[in-house]
Amino acid sequence: GAVVSQHPSRVICKSGTSVKIECRSLDFQATTMFWYRQFPKQSLMLMATSNEGSKATYEQGVEKDKFLINHASLTLSTLTVTSAHPEDSSFYICSARDATGGYEQYFGPGTRLTVT
Amino acid sequence: GENVEQHPSTLSVQEGDSAVIKCTYSDSASNYFPWYKQELGKRPQLIIDIRSNVGEKKDQRIAVTLNKTAKHFSLHITETQPEDSAVYFCAASINRFSNDYKLSFGAGTTVTVRA
């Protein structure tokens, strides 16, 4: 089946530093990847839609200069949290759509970010 | 944008009983309705999905029904087992060539199956 990986699975960083999270589709090509943030005991909130070769589309209220998204290839999208603060601590999950079609999105295992 | 509401927020059932979770959506253009099971600290797992051209779909103990007119869909789990305990999310999206295929999630239902 379609597999999506994320790296790292956990990261702890100091306030003010930047963190990069990678999302890879391992056995399929993904023209579209999505980035979600999930706070404890809450739902998944879409942050942005990432299309290969073009700029990401951010949801209302998400700071594009703080959450930098790059989708440089059909199998890799990255999310960089710049100048992280404790309130950015969350579970970040990516998902990907197969470029060949189909409705399903395939989710990565998530990255737990803790900012101290 | 799409707004998905999910009820109840928590559900406790006796092992062997059925569990039902209901969701409503706001955008009549939505045409894809997946259900996910998420265990603590893990990724959401697709357990069943339904498209708008179908009214009901079943997979063993799990079934989903869709009422397009009323804009609501439901998840039914029969013969619940302790391993069904998890958080369940409904979602809706507009899957068309010209659309981003974005998923809008419900708030989630924490299901506890009592042994």
Chai-1 contact restraints between the chains, C-beta under 6 A:
chainA,res_idxA,chainB,res_idxB,connection_type,confidence,min_distance_angstrom,max_distance_angstrom,comment,restraint_id
A,S43,B,F105,contact,1.0,0.0,6.0,A-B,restraint_1
A,S43,B,A107,contact,1.0,0.0,6.0,A-B,restraint_2
A,S43,B,G108,contact,1.0,0.0,6.0,A-B,restraint_3
A,L44,B,F105,contact,1.0,0.0,6.0,A-B,restraint_4
A,L46,B,K102,contact,1.0,0.0,6.0,A-B,restraint_5
A,T49,B,D100,contact,1.0,0.0,6.0,A-B,restraint_6
A,R97,B,Y101,contact,1.0,0.0,6.0,A-B,restraint_7
A,Y103,B,Y32,contact,1.0,0.0,6.0,A-B,restraint_8
A,Y103,B,N95,contact,1.0,0.0,6.0,A-B,restraint_9
A,F107,B,R43,contact,1.0,0.0,6.0,A-B,restraint_10
A,F107,B,P44,contact,1.0,0.0,6.0,A-B,restraint_11
A,P109,B,R43,contact,1.0,0.0,6.0,A-B,restraint_12
A,G110,B,R43,contact,1.0,0.0,6.0,A-B,restraint_13
